[in-house]
């Protein structure tokens, strides 16, 4: 599978497509996976805080 990226030629408004290396595509996949994990953990933390809030409020 080849991934393509748009680039501009120096001093010219025309664009051309150039293939990204597999290494770059692999890093992009890993980054997106880590970002999804971070989003999931953030949601879990918010739910945990919401569950803890009524407990703290009832003690006061």
C-alpha positions in Angstrom: 0.0 0.0 0.0 1.4 3.4 -1.0 0.4 6.6 0.8 0.6 9.8 -1.1 1.3 13.3 0.1 0.7 16.6 -1.7 3.7 18.9 -2.1 4.2 22.2 -3.8 7.1 22.8 -6.2 9.4 25.7 -5.1 8.3 29.0 -6.8 5.4 27.2 -8.5 1.7 26.9 -7.5 1.3 23.5 -9.1 1.1 20.5 -6.9 2.4 16.9 -7.3 1.9 13.7 -5.3 4.9 12.0 -3.7 4.8 8.7 -1.9 5.4 8.7 1.9 7.8 6.1 3.2 6.3 3.1 4.9 8.2 4.2 8.0 6.2 7.5 8.1 2.9 5.7 7.5 3.7 3.3 10.4 4.4 6.2 12.7 1.2 7.9 11.7 -0.8 4.7 12.5 1.0 4.4 15.9 0.3 8.1 16.7 -3.4 7.7 15.9 -3.6 4.6 18.0 -2.0 6.4 21.0 -4.3 9.4 20.5 -7.3 7.1 20.6 -6.1 5.4 23.8 -5.5 8.9 25.3 -9.1 9.9 24.4 -10.5 6.7 26.0 -8.5 7.3 29.2 -9.7 10.9 29.4 -13.3 9.8 29.1 -12.8 7.1 31.8 -11.2 9.7 34.1 -14.1 12.1 33.6 -16.6 9.3 34.4 -14.6 8.3 37.5 -14.6 11.9 38.7 -18.4 12.2 38.1 -18.9 9.0 40.1 -16.8 10.4 43.0 -18.4 13.8 43.1 -21.7 12.7 44.7 -19.8 10.7 47.3 -17.7 13.8 48.3 -20.8 16.1 48.3 -22.8 13.7 50.5 -20.0 13.6 53.2 -20.0 17.4 53.6 
